[in-house]
Amino acid sequence: MTLLRACLDIVEEWADVFPQERSLKIAVRQALGGLVCLGRRTITRIIWTNGRQKLGWASEYLLHSRCRWDPQKLFSPVLKRALSWCSGNYIGVAVDDTRLHKTGRMIQQAFFQRDPLSPPFHVNLMLGLRFLQASLLVPLHKCSRVGTRALPIRFQEAPRVKKPGRKASAEERKLYRVAVRQHSLSQQFVAMAHQLRQVLDLSGAARKTLLLAVDGSFCNRTVFALVLKGVEVIARARKDAVLCFRALEGSRRFYDPNKFTPEQVRNDESIPWKETKIFYGGKRRRVRYKLLSDLYWQGGARKRTLRLLVVAPTPYRKRKSGRLYYRQPAYLLTTDLKGHAATLLQIYFDRWQIEVNHREEKDTLGVGQAQLWNYISVPKQPVLAVASYSVLLLASLLAFGAERGSAYAELPRWRRNARRPSCLDLITLLRKEMAEHPELLTSYGLNPSYQGFASAAAA
């Protein structure tokens, strides 16, 4: 099986998403053209890449503005096929928000927000869109010598509530404050957790536990108030979070008056360190941790029982003869009370793969570069681009397995130790197969060629 054939087998299941076959063909053209396009991923350049620059382009834009289809359903074929790679009792899903830069002032959803790339000593602002992404953590290290691969399964717009103007009444301002609490990023996370649990139940994973791995921005009262059967959360906590145990039996108190912080747990020599092995950075490494069970976070989780995992900083050297450095320790709070600590730590270490997704989506695939301003089109086109990226990652697993085989281009000298194909490796191979096997794409109205790729890049 080729990579192109595997991609087409997956996107054929998009037929249930679109109301007409014509809309399906346009979506597949934009998905494949957006992957192999050179330069900025604008709609016009994607059209040129597909060899349709002499034809009408109105339908390419109307797909997002007038055609009625649910963008999140594009991820359903990916999730159903990828569950077979997720063995064990847990399904790890990393959730994080990301921002897409925009310059058009006519985009209604765009707003000024904190730039995550700003230096720590000066906060910068950026105009852009905000999305909440969920990525399925496929544990490839269980069957091969490569790390976990994250497959996006949700990419939902997370806009802000528009602030009333200066002449707004007191009642309007009051309603605004209520709306901000109801539509906060954490509330949208809770709604996404319900959706993911429902989709997993329909996909045949009703007996497996959904473990959501999140960073410190979701370690709050709203997220830990989520009580849903089959859903657990593991989040990075502050080192000064105030924790405690249950009060002694016979006391009127619920919380023990003796408080402590995760930092104090790390420095407490009476609590022994434990060791386990985690697959990270291409091999299994020893990780030291401390575990405390049956504790409470009064300010965040209220009366919900939690567990605390304190991960010791790992020493490393930048070069063999260099000095020894230490990373920062990690403090993790989880609502899961039964899972083994090694399983929970492995899923949280794998959470970094969603950051890899964000980098490849923006830098390699140019998600958010399409020049659209229609209120309906703006949040839908990036979802199509991310869904095509997820299809590409899954197709590589179905066609060639987890490791980097002979089907890919020869590696340069500085990448001789690469065991897993990169996103650029997959795009290069897909571009080659599309140019060599155009007969597979004629039914979708595609006419790809190397000359067309080059001319579209120069346009």
C-alpha positions as CSV (number, residue, x, y, z in Angstrom):
1,M,0.0,0.0,0.0
2,T,1.2,3.5,-0.8
3,L,0.9,6.6,1.3
4,L,-1.5,8.2,-1.2
5,R,-3.7,5.1,-1.4
6,A,-3.9,5.0,2.4
7,C,-4.9,8.7,2.6
8,L,-7.6,8.2,0.0
9,D,-9.0,5.3,1.8
10,I,-9.4,7.4,5.0
11,V,-10.9,10.5,3.3
12,E,-13.4,8.4,1.4
13,E,-15.2,8.1,4.8
14,W,-15.7,11.9,4.6
15,A,-18.7,11.2,2.3
16,D,-21.0,11.2,5.4
17,V,-19.8,14.6,6.4
18,F,-20.7,16.6,3.2
19,P,-24.2,16.9,1.7
20,Q,-23.1,16.3,-1.9
21,E,-20.4,14.4,-3.7
22,R,-19.3,17.6,-5.3
23,S,-18.5,19.1,-1.9
24,L,-16.6,16.0,-0.9
25,K,-14.4,16.2,-4.0
26,I,-13.6,19.9,-3.3
27,A,-12.7,19.1,0.3
28,V,-10.4,16.2,-0.8
29,R,-8.7,18.5,-3.3
30,Q,-8.1,21.2,-0.7
31,A,-6.9,18.6,1.8
32,L,-4.3,17.0,-0.5
33,G,-3.3,20.3,-2.1
34,G,-2.8,21.9,1.3
35,L,-0.4,19.1,2.2
36,V,1.8,19.2,-0.9
37,C,1.6,22.9,-1.6
38,L,4.9,24.9,-1.6
39,G,5.1,28.3,0.1
40,R,2.1,29.9,1.9
41,R,-1.0,27.8,2.1
42,T,-3.5,30.2,0.7
43,I,-6.6,29.0,-1.2
44,T,-5.4,30.4,-4.5
45,R,-2.0,28.7,-4.2
46,I,-3.7,25.4,-3.3
47,I,-5.9,25.7,-6.4
48,W,-2.8,26.3,-8.5
49,T,-1.0,23.3,-7.0
50,N,-4.0,21.1,-8.0
51,G,-3.7,22.3,-11.6
52,R,-7.0,24.1,-11.6
53,Q,-5.8,27.7,-12.0
54,K,-7.6,28.1,-15.3
55,L,-11.0,27.0,-13.9
56,G,-13.5,28.8,-11.7
57,W,-12.5,29.2,-8.1
58,A,-15.8,30.3,-6.5
59,S,-16.7,26.8,-5.4
60,E,-13.4,26.5,-3.5
61,Y,-14.4,29.4,-1.3
62,L,-18.1,28.5,-1.1
63,L,-17.2,25.1,0.4
64,H,-16.4,27.0,3.7
65,S,-19.0,29.8,3.6
66,R,-22.2,28.2,2.2
67,C,-21.9,24.5,2.3
68,R,-23.2,23.1,5.5
69,W,-21.0,20.5,7.1
70,D,-19.6,19.8,10.6
71,P,-15.8,20.3,10.6
72,Q,-15.2,18.1,13.7
73,K,-16.7,15.0,12.0
74,L,-13.6,15.0,9.7
75,F,-11.7,13.4,12.6
76,S,-14.1,10.5,13.1
77,P,-12.3,8.1,10.6
78,V,-9.0,8.9,12.1
79,L,-10.1,8.2,15.7
80,K,-11.9,4.9,14.7
81,R,-8.8,3.6,12.9
82,A,-6.3,4.7,15.4
83,L,-7.9,3.1,18.4
84,S,-6.5,-0.3,17.3
85,W,-3.0,1.1,18.0
86,C,-4.0,2.1,21.6
87,S,-3.6,-1.0,23.7
88,G,-4.2,-1.0,27.4
89,N,-6.9,0.3,29.7
90,Y,-6.2,4.0,29.1
91,I,-6.6,6.2,26.1
92,G,-4.3,9.2,26.5
93,V,-5.4,12.5,24.9
94,A,-3.5,15.7,25.2
95,V,-5.5,18.9,25.2
96,D,-4.0,22.4,24.7
97,D,-5.0,25.7,23.2
98,T,-3.1,27.3,20.3
99,R,-3.2,30.7,18.5
100,L,-3.2,31.5,14.8
101,H,-1.8,34.9,13.7
102,K,-4.1,37.1,11.6
103,T,-3.6,40.5,10.1
104,G,-7.1,41.2,8.6
105,R,-9.1,43.7,10.7
106,M,-12.4,42.5,9.0
107,I,-12.1,39.1,10.7
108,Q,-14.8,39.2,13.4
109,Q,-13.4,36.3,15.5
110,A,-9.8,37.7,15.7
111,F,-8.9,39.5,18.9
112,F,-5.8,40.8,20.6
113,Q,-4.4,38.2,23.0
114,R,-1.1,37.3,24.7
115,D,1.6,36.2,22.4
116,P,2.9,32.8,23.7
117,L,6.3,33.6,22.1
118,S,6.8,36.8,23.9
119,P,9.8,36.9,26.3
120,P,9.2,36.3,30.0
121,F,10.2,39.8,30.9
122,H,7.8,41.5,28.5
123,V,4.3,40.3,27.5
124,N,3.5,41.1,23.9
125,L,0.1,41.1,22.2
126,M,-0.9,39.5,18.9
127,L,-4.0,39.7,16.7
128,G,-5.3,36.2,16.0
129,L,-7.6,33.3,16.5
130,R,-7.7,30.9,19.4
131,F,-8.4,27.1,19.0
132,L,-8.7,24.3,21.4
133,Q,-7.0,21.1,20.2
134,A,-7.1,17.5,21.4
135,S,-4.6,14.9,20.1
136,L,-4.8,11.2,20.6
137,L,-1.6,9.9,22.0
138,V,-0.8,6.6,20.1
139,P,1.8,4.7,22.2
140,L,4.0,3.4,19.4
141,H,6.8,2.7,21.9
142,K,4.9,-0.4,22.9
143,C,5.4,-2.1,19.5
144,S,8.6,-0.4,18.2
145,R,11.5,1.8,19.1
146,V,9.9,5.1,18.3
147,G,8.1,7.6,20.5
148,T,4.4,8.3,20.8
149,R,2.7,9.9,17.8
150,A,0.0,12.4,18.5
151,L,-3.0,12.4,16.0
152,P,-5.3,15.5,16.2
153,I,-8.9,14.4,16.8
154,R,-10.4,17.8,17.7
155,F,-9.6,21.4,16.6
156,Q,-12.4,23.7,17.8
157,E,-12.5,27.4,17.7
158,A,-12.4,29.0,21.2
159,P,-13.4,32.7,20.7
160,R,-13.7,35.2,23.4
161,V,-16.9,37.0,24.5
162,K,-17.0,40.5,22.9
163,K,-16.6,43.2,25.5
164,P,-19.3,45.9,25.6
165,G,-18.5,49.4,24.6
166,R,-18.0,52.4,26.8
167,K,-21.7,53.4,26.5
168,A,-22.9,50.0,27.6
169,S,-25.4,49.9,30.5
170,A,-24.7,48.3,33.9
171,E,-27.0,45.4,32.9
172,E,-25.0,44.7,29.8
173,R,-21.8,44.7,31.7
174,K,-23.3,42.3,34.2
175,L,-24.4,40.0,31.4
176,Y,-20.9,40.2,29.9
177,R,-19.2,39.1,33.1
178,V,-21.6,36.1,33.3
179,A,-20.9,35.2,29.7
180,V,-17.2,35.3,30.3
181,R,-17.5,32.7,33.0
182,Q,-19.8,30.5,31.0
183,H,-17.6,30.6,27.8
184,S,-14.2,30.5,29.4
185,L,-11.5,28.3,27.9
186,S,-11.9,25.8,30.8
187,Q,-15.6,25.6,30.2
188,Q,-15.0,24.8,26.6
189,F,-12.5,22.1,27.7
190,V,-15.2,20.5,29.8
191,A,-17.6,20.5,26.8
192,M,-14.9,18.9,24.7
193,A,-14.3,16.2,27.3
194,H,-18.0,15.2,27.1
195,Q,-17.8,15.1,23.3
196,L,-14.7,12.9,23.3
197,R,-16.2,10.5,25.8
198,Q,-19.3,10.1,23.6
199,V,-17.3,9.6,20.5
200,L,-15.1,6.9,22.2
201,D,-18.2,5.1,23.4
202,L,-19.6,5.0,19.8
203,S,-16.2,3.9,18.5
204,G,-16.0,0.7,20.6
205,A,-13.9,2.0,23.5
206,A,-16.6,2.4,26.1
207,R,-14.6,0.2,28.7
208,K,-11.4,2.2,28.4
209,T,-10.6,5.2,30.6
210,L,-10.1,8.5,28.8
211,L,-7.1,10.3,30.5
212,L,-6.8,14.0,29.6
213,A,-3.2,15.3,29.9
214,V,-3.2,19.1,30.2
215,D,-0.7,21.9,31.2
216,G,-0.9,24.3,34.1
217,S,-3.5,26.6,32.5
218,F,-6.2,24.0,32.9
219,C,-5.3,23.1,36.5
220,N,-8.2,25.0,38.1
221,R,-11.5,24.6,39.8
222,T,-13.6,24.3,36.6
223,V,-11.6,21.4,35.2
224,F,-11.3,19.5,38.4
225,A,-15.0,19.8,39.0
226,L,-15.5,17.6,35.9
227,V,-17.0,14.4,37.1
228,L,-17.8,12.1,34.2
229,K,-17.7,8.3,34.2
230,G,-14.6,7.1,32.3
231,V,-12.9,10.5,32.2
232,E,-9.8,11.4,34.3
233,V,-7.5,14.4,34.3
234,I,-3.8,14.7,34.9
235,A,-2.5,18.3,35.1
236,R,0.7,20.1,36.0
237,A,0.2,22.0,39.2
238,R,1.9,25.0,40.8
239,K,4.6,24.2,43.3
240,D,2.9,26.4,45.9
241,A,-0.6,24.9,45.6
242,V,-2.1,24.4,49.1
243,L,-2.9,20.7,49.7
244,C,-4.0,18.7,52.7
245,F,-5.3,15.3,53.9
246,R,-8.7,14.4,55.3
247,A,-9.2,15.5,58.9
248,L,-8.9,12.8,61.6
249,E,-11.9,10.7,62.3
250,G,-14.2,12.2,64.8
251,S,-13.4,15.7,63.9
252,R,-16.0,18.2,62.6
253,R,-13.6,19.3,60.0
254,F,-13.4,17.8,56.6
255,Y,-9.9,19.2,55.7
256,D,-7.0,18.6,58.0
257,P,-5.6,22.0,59.3
258,N,-2.1,20.9,58.5
259,K,-1.4,22.2,55.0
260,F,1.5,21.5,52.7
261,T,2.7,22.3,49.2
262,P,4.1,20.1,46.4
263,E,7.4,21.8,46.9
264,Q,7.5,20.7,50.5
265,V,6.7,17.2,49.5
266,R,9.7,17.2,47.2
267,N,12.0,18.4,49.9
268,D,10.6,16.1,52.6
269,E,13.2,13.4,53.1
270,S,10.7,11.2,55.0
271,I,8.9,10.5,51.8
272,P,11.0,8.1,49.7
273,W,11.7,8.5,46.1
274,K,10.5,5.7,43.7
275,E,11.9,4.8,40.3
276,T,10.3,3.8,37.0
277,K,11.3,3.8,33.3
278,I,9.6,6.1,30.8
279,F,10.1,6.0,27.0
280,Y,11.2,9.6,26.2
281,G,13.6,11.0,23.7
282,G,14.1,7.8,21.8
283,K,14.8,5.4,24.6
284,R,13.7,4.3,28.0
285,R,15.0,6.5,30.8
286,R,14.9,6.2,34.6
287,V,12.6,8.7,36.3
288,R,12.4,9.4,40.0
289,Y,9.1,10.4,41.5
290,K,7.2,10.6,44.8
291,L,3.5,9.6,45.1
292,L,1.0,10.8,47.6
293,S,-2.6,9.5,47.6
294,D,-5.9,10.5,49.1
295,L,-5.2,14.2,49.4
296,Y,-7.4,17.3,48.7
297,W,-6.9,20.6,47.1
298,Q,-9.4,22.8,48.9
299,G,-9.0,25.8,46.6
300,G,-9.2,23.9,43.4
301,A,-10.8,20.4,43.5
302,R,-12.8,21.0,46.8
303,K,-13.8,17.6,48.3
304,R,-12.6,15.5,45.3
305,T,-9.9,13.1,46.2
306,L,-6.6,13.5,44.2
307,R,-3.2,12.0,43.9
308,L,0.1,14.0,43.7
309,L,3.0,13.0,41.6
310,V,6.3,14.8,42.1
311,V,8.8,14.2,39.4
312,A,12.5,14.8,40.2
313,P,14.6,17.0,37.9
314,T,16.5,14.9,35.3
315,P,20.2,15.7,34.9
316,Y,21.6,16.3,31.4
317,R,24.6,17.6,29.6
318,K,24.6,19.7,26.4
319,R,27.8,17.9,25.3
320,K,29.8,15.0,26.7
321,S,32.5,17.2,28.3
322,G,30.1,19.9,29.5
323,R,28.8,20.6,32.9
324,L,25.8,18.8,34.4
325,Y,22.5,20.7,34.2
326,Y,19.1,19.9,35.8
327,R,15.6,20.5,34.4
328,Q,12.8,21.9,36.6
329,P,10.8,19.4,38.7
330,A,7.2,18.6,37.8
331,Y,4.3,18.5,40.1
332,L,1.2,16.6,38.7
333,L,-2.3,16.4,40.2
334,T,-4.5,13.7,38.9
335,T,-8.1,12.6,39.6
336,D,-7.2,8.9,38.7
337,L,-6.9,6.9,41.9
338,K,-6.3,3.4,40.5
339,G,-3.9,3.7,37.7
340,H,-0.2,2.8,38.1
341,A,2.1,5.7,38.5
342,A,4.3,4.6,35.5
343,T,1.2,4.6,33.2
344,L,0.2,8.1,34.3
345,L,3.7,9.5,34.0
346,Q,4.1,8.0,30.5
347,I,1.0,9.6,29.3
348,Y,2.0,13.0,30.7
349,F,5.5,12.8,29.2
350,D,3.8,12.0,25.9
351,R,1.7,15.2,26.2
352,W,4.6,17.1,24.6
353,Q,3.7,15.6,21.3
354,I,0.8,18.0,21.0
355,E,3.3,20.8,21.0
356,V,5.0,19.0,18.1
357,N,1.6,19.1,16.4
358,H,1.3,22.8,16.9
359,R,4.7,23.5,15.4
360,E,4.2,21.3,12.4
361,E,0.7,22.7,11.8
362,K,1.9,26.3,11.8
363,D,5.4,26.1,10.4
364,T,5.2,23.1,8.0
365,L,1.6,23.1,6.9
366,G,0.8,26.8,7.3
367,V,-2.5,26.4,9.2
368,G,-4.2,29.8,9.4
369,Q,-2.5,31.3,6.4
370,A,-5.6,31.0,4.2
371,Q,-6.9,34.5,3.5
372,L,-10.6,34.3,4.5
373,W,-12.7,36.8,6.3
374,N,-16.2,35.3,6.1
375,Y,-17.6,34.7,9.6
376,I,-18.4,31.0,8.8
377,S,-15.3,30.3,6.7
378,V,-12.7,31.5,9.2
379,P,-13.1,28.7,11.8
380,K,-13.8,25.9,9.2
381,Q,-10.8,26.1,6.9
382,P,-8.1,25.6,9.6
383,V,-10.0,22.5,10.8
384,L,-9.9,21.0,7.3
385,A,-6.1,21.6,7.2
386,V,-5.6,20.0,10.6
387,A,-7.8,17.1,9.7
388,S,-5.7,16.4,6.5
389,Y,-2.6,16.6,8.7
390,S,-4.1,14.0,11.0
391,V,-5.0,11.8,8.0
392,L,-1.5,12.0,6.7
393,L,0.0,10.8,10.1
394,L,-2.4,7.9,10.4
395,A,-1.9,6.9,6.7
396,S,1.8,6.6,7.4
397,L,1.1,4.1,10.2
398,L,-1.3,2.1,8.1
399,A,0.9,2.0,5.0
400,F,4.5,1.5,6.5
401,G,4.1,1.0,10.2
402,A,5.7,3.1,13.0
403,E,9.3,3.2,12.0
404,R,11.0,4.9,9.1
405,G,11.4,2.3,6.3
406,S,12.9,2.3,2.8
407,A,9.9,3.9,1.2
408,Y,11.1,7.4,2.4
409,A,13.8,9.5,0.9
410,E,17.4,8.8,2.0
411,L,18.4,10.7,5.1
412,P,21.1,13.4,5.2
413,R,24.1,12.8,7.3
414,W,22.8,14.9,10.2
415,R,19.6,12.7,10.5
416,R,21.1,9.3,10.3
417,N,19.7,8.3,13.7
418,A,16.1,9.2,12.8
419,R,13.8,6.2,13.5
420,R,10.4,7.9,12.9
421,P,9.5,9.7,9.7
422,S,9.0,13.4,10.1
423,C,6.1,15.5,8.8
424,L,8.4,16.7,5.9
425,D,9.3,13.1,5.1
426,L,5.6,12.3,4.7
427,I,4.9,15.4,2.6
428,T,7.8,14.7,0.3
429,L,6.7,11.1,-0.2
430,L,3.0,12.2,-0.8
431,R,4.1,14.8,-3.3
432,K,6.1,12.2,-5.2
433,E,3.3,9.7,-5.3
434,M,0.8,12.3,-6.4
435,A,3.0,13.2,-9.3
436,E,3.8,9.6,-10.3
437,H,0.2,8.3,-9.9
438,P,-2.2,10.9,-11.2
439,E,-4.7,8.3,-12.2
440,L,-5.7,7.9,-8.6
441,L,-6.7,11.5,-8.4
442,T,-8.6,12.1,-11.7
443,S,-11.9,11.3,-10.1
444,Y,-11.4,14.3,-7.7
445,G,-10.5,16.7,-10.5
446,L,-6.8,16.8,-9.5
447,N,-4.0,17.2,-12.1
448,P,-0.8,17.3,-10.0
449,S,2.7,17.5,-11.5
450,Y,6.2,18.6,-10.4
451,Q,5.9,21.5,-12.9
452,G,2.6,22.5,-11.3
453,F,4.1,22.5,-7.8
454,A,7.0,24.7,-8.9
455,S,4.8,27.2,-10.8
456,A,2.4,27.5,-7.9
457,A,5.3,28.2,-5.6
458,A,6.5,31.0,-7.9
459,A,3.1,32.5,-8.2
